[in-house]
Amino acid sequence: MRTLRIAFTGGGSGGHVFPLIAVGDAVSRLLTERGVPFSFYYFGPHDKFSEECKTRGYRMRHIFGSKLRRYASFQTAIDIPLFF
């Protein structure tokens, strides 16, 4: 049987990461009960919240994130290359 690969993405705050973990825990229980081999991947920034995914065995793929601001800010000039 092939391994089911499931990807999660989010980050920047616990409000983004902890719901992913809750869903991952529920999916993990269901797949384990049914004997389906699986692996989880997390795509997101390297921060303190992503470490929680790592402790649960998610394979990590760190990516740079950017923010599209709707107001004038110096940070927008820095984030434009990251956006693409």
C-alpha positions in Angstrom: 0.0 0.0 0.0 1.3 3.5 -0.9 2.0 6.0 1.8 -0.6 8.9 1.9 1.2 12.2 2.0 -0.6 15.1 3.5 0.6 18.7 3.4 -0.2 21.5 5.9 0.7 25.1 5.5 0.3 28.2 7.6 2.2 30.1 10.2 3.1 33.3 11.7 1.0 32.8 14.8 -0.4 30.1 17.0 -3.8 30.9 15.6 -2.7 29.5 12.3 -0.6 26.6 13.5 -2.6 25.1 16.3 -5.7 24.4 14.3 -3.5 22.6 11.8 -2.1 20.5 14.6 -5.7 19.7 15.8 -6.7 18.6 12.3 -3.5 16.6 11.9 -4.1 14.8 15.2 -7.7 13.8 14.2 -6.6 12.7 10.8 -3.7 10.7 12.3 -6.1 8.8 14.6 -8.4 8.0 11.7 -5.7 6.8 9.4 -4.0 4.8 12.2 -7.3 3.0 13.0 -7.7 2.1 9.4 -4.1 0.9 8.9 -3.3 3.5 6.2 0.4 4.5 6.1 0.8 8.3 6.0 3.2 11.1 6.5 2.6 14.7 7.3 4.5 17.7 5.8 4.5 21.2 7.1 5.2 24.1 4.7 5.7 27.4 6.5 8.1 29.8 8.2 10.7 28.6 10.7 9.3 29.9 14.0 8.5 28.8 17.5 5.1 27.5 16.3 6.5 25.3 13.6 8.6 23.5 16.2 5.4 22.1 17.6 4.7 20.4 14.3 8.2 19.0 14.3 7.8 17.5 17.7 4.7 15.6 16.3 6.8 14.1 13.5 5.8 16.3 10.6 8.4 16.6 7.9 9.4 20.2 7.7 9.8 22.3 4.5 10.5 25.9 5.6 9.5 28.6 3.2 9.9 32.4 3.2 6.7 34.3 3.6 5.7 37.8 2.7 2.9 40.1 3.5 0.9 42.1 1.0 0.2 45.3 2.8 -2.5 47.7 1.8 -0.7 50.7 3.2 2.6 52.5 2.6 5.4 50.8 4.4 9.1 50.3 4.0 8.6 46.6 4.7 6.6 46.3 1.5 9.7 47.0 -0.6 11.4 44.2 1.2 8.5 41.8 0.9 7.9 42.2 -2.8 10.7 39.8 -3.9 9.6 37.3 -1.3 6.0 37.4 -2.6 7.1 36.0 -5.9 
